[in-house]
Amino acid sequence: SRGVPQLSYWSSDSSLSDNTTYPFFARSIYSNRQTATHLASSLTQPFDRLTHIGIVFIDDEYGQDLANQLFDACQANNIDVRTKAAFSPSTPDETIRSAVGIATGITGLRVFVSICFGTHIVRVLRAAQDNNALRSGYAWIWVDGSQMLPANPSQADAELLYGLLTFEWRSSESSLQKLDSVWSTFTPDDCS
């Protein structure tokens, strides 16, 4: 970046938090590591007997990073991740059915964290319903993407989305503070 401050409004990749490699990078959202750490901690609060989960995620850089960060955070909180089942963004319908089938086929697994965007949420829920895992005693938690759900879902999709549980972590500390502290030391010559 040649010493020019950079602000990302959407990039959550944990590797961008490396201040040595990216000293002038700031973000307006939280890193995948922060989100995963707080989700795992939140899972232990109301569910004191929660000992295991499954992760269903989109197999791209975002999904892989967040799934790996969540796996590590769950281990630190004594939650066993029994499966990480990925689906392809290029062939979502068939791979979503396969990933959800793998995750829901594990005996005793009733809590699932899904990492994907709004375009895939309904498909994951349909696959969960097809696998009899969208009923009482099961929980599906979405980490991201619910803000990208269709504005006017069909009646069938609206019924699937009823009771959707999403997780979004907010902090009182703004990542914009980092940008402000870096930016305030710059002169016009620094930006040429």
N, C-alpha and C positions, 0 to 999 in steps of 0.2 A: 504494500500500500504506500510505500515511499514516505511514511510518516504522516499520512493524511488520515484523520479520524474517519472511521466507517461505522455506520449505524444500520443494523439490519432490523427490519420490522417483523421478520418471519423465520429467521434461521435459528433453529434450536439445537443444532448439532453440538454435542459436548466438546468435540475437539477444538471448537472455536473459542473455548474458555481459556485456552493456553495463552497466558499473557506474554510469555516469552516469544512464541511464534506470531501472535496477533496482538501486539501491544496497543494498537489504536482501534481495536474492534469493540463495539458495544452492541447490545441488542435491546429491543423493547419488549421481548418476551423471555421466558425462562429457558434455560438449557434443558436438554433431555435428562441430564444427571439430576438437576434440581427437581424437576417434575417427578422423576422416578423415586428419588429419596423421600419426598413428601407423600407420594402415593403409598409407598410401602409403609411408612410410618402411620399414615391414616388408616390403612387396612388393619393394623394391630390395635387401634384404639377401640372401635365399637365391636370388633369381632375378636374378642380375646381368645377364642378357641380356633381362630383361622390359622391353619397350619400349612395349607397348600393351595396353590392357584394354577391356572393354565393361562398362557399368553397366546393370543391369535393376532398376528400382525402382518401388515403389508410388507412384502420383501423388496424394499428399496432402502436407500441410505438412511432415510428418516426412521423407518420402521425397525430396521436392524439396530440402529444406535439406541433408540428408546427401549426396545425389547432387551438388549444387552444391559443397559443401565438399570432397568427394572429388575432383571434377574439378579444383578449384584446387590441392589438395594434390598430386595426381598431376602437374600441370604443374610445380609447384615441384621435383618429384623426377624430372623428365624422362621421365615416363610419359605416353604419348599416350592419351587417352580417345577411342577411335574412334567410340563411340556411347553415348548415354544414352537407353535405351528404357524408356518408362513404361507401366504398366498401371493401369487404373482400379480403385479399391477397390469400386465399385458393380457392375461387370460383370467380375469378375476372370477367369473362365475364357476368354472370347473375347479379352480384351485381353492376358492373359498369353501366350496362344499367339502373338498378333501381336507383342508386344514381344520375346519370346524368338526368334521367327522373324526379326525385323529384326536383332537383335544377332548371332545365330549365322550369319546370311547374309553377314556381312562377311568377305571372304577373309582368311585368316591370323589371325583373332581366335580365340584358344584359352583366354584367361583372362577370367572374368566375375565381377564383384562384384554380388551381389544384395542389395537393400535392401528387406526386407519382413518380415512377422511370420510366425509358425509356421503360421497358417492358409493361407498362400499358398506356403510353401516346397515342399510336395509338388507343388502345381500347376505351379510353375516347373520343378521337376525333371522332371515328366512332359512338359512342353513341350520341355525340353532334350533329353530322350530321343527324342521325336517328330522333332526336328530333327537327330538323330544327333550331338548335342553332349554326350552323357553317356557318354563312353568314354575309353579311354586317350588321353592327349595333351591333354585338356581339364581345366580346373580351374574349379570353381564355389565362390566364397567368400561366406559369409553374414556380414553385419556385425552383425546383431541378430536377435532373434526365435526362435533355435533353442531357447531355454528354453520356448517356447510350443508346441512340437511335441506332437502327440497322444501320450498316455501309452502307448496300446496300438495302434500302427498296424497296418493290415492287412499280410499277408505281402508283397504287391506294393509297398506304400508303404515297408515296412521295407527292402526291397531297394534302393529308390531312395535311401533315407537313408543306406545303408551308405557310410561314407567321407566323410560330410558334413564340410566344413571350415568352421569358424566363427571369427570374429575378435572378441575382446573385450579391450579394453585396460584395464589396471589401473595405477594410479599409487600411489606411496607417500604423496603429498600428498592429504589429505582435504579435500573441499570443505566439509565440516562445520566446518573450522577458521574459515572466513569467518563462518559462522553464529555460532559460539562467540564470535568477537571482537566482532561486532555486538551479540549478545545480552547479553554481559557488561557492556556500558555502559548498559543500559536500567534504568530505575526503573519502579515501578508506574504513575507518572503518564504515562510514555511510551506505555503500552499502553491508555490509556482513550479 
